[in-house]
Amino acid sequence: MIVVQAILLKVALDYRSHNDGGVPFTGLVQHPKRPYNFWQWRSQRPYWEFMAYFIIATTILHLLFGSSDFFIGLLGYCALGIEATLPIPQVLANQKARSCKGFRLSVLVAWLLGDIMKTAFFLSSENIGPQFKICAGIQFALDAYLGVQFWMFGNGDSIKDLEMSRV
C-alpha cells in the first residue's frame, strides 16, 4: 500500500498544473505562505527528500517504540486525526472565496454517505476504540459543513471572479 501511495504521489507531482506553479486553489484566494513551502515544491527532489526523512524517522520510532501500547495508540490518533481533518483546506478555501467553484456535488454526496456509514458502524460496534468514533465524528462534521457551504455559496463565481468581472 505504501508503494502504491508513493507512486500516486509521484504521478500527482508529474501531472500537476504548471500554469499556477502547482499550488492548490491558486486564483481563488490569496494564501499565506506555508511553513517550509510544504507541498508547494517547484521540483520533485525536495519532495522525495522529505519522504526519505519521513520514512527514516517513522521507521526509527517504530523500531524503538513499536511494542508500546501508548505509542501505537498515539500513532492511531495522529493518523486518524490527519484523515479526519483533510477537509479543512477545502472548507477554508470555500469560506475565503465565498464560493464552492470547482467542488463537485457528487464528491460531497459520496463523502457524506461514506461518513454516515462509517460513523454508524463505529458507533454501533463495541470493539472499536474511541479514536475511531471521535475522528469519524470530526470528519462528518467537517464534511457536513462543506455541504452547508455548498448550499450557502453554490458552485458559482468566487469573490475574486466577481471583482475581476467588475473591472
Secondary structure, 3 states (H helix, E strand, C coil): CHHHHHHHHHHHHHCCCCCCCCCCCCCCCCCCCCHHHCCCCCCHHHHHHHHHHHHHHHHHHHHHHCCCHHHHHHHHHHHHHHHHCCCHHHHHHHHHHCCCCCCCHHHHHHHHHHHHHHHHHHHHCCCCCHHHHHHHHHHHHHHHHHHHHHHHHCCCCCHHHHHHHHC
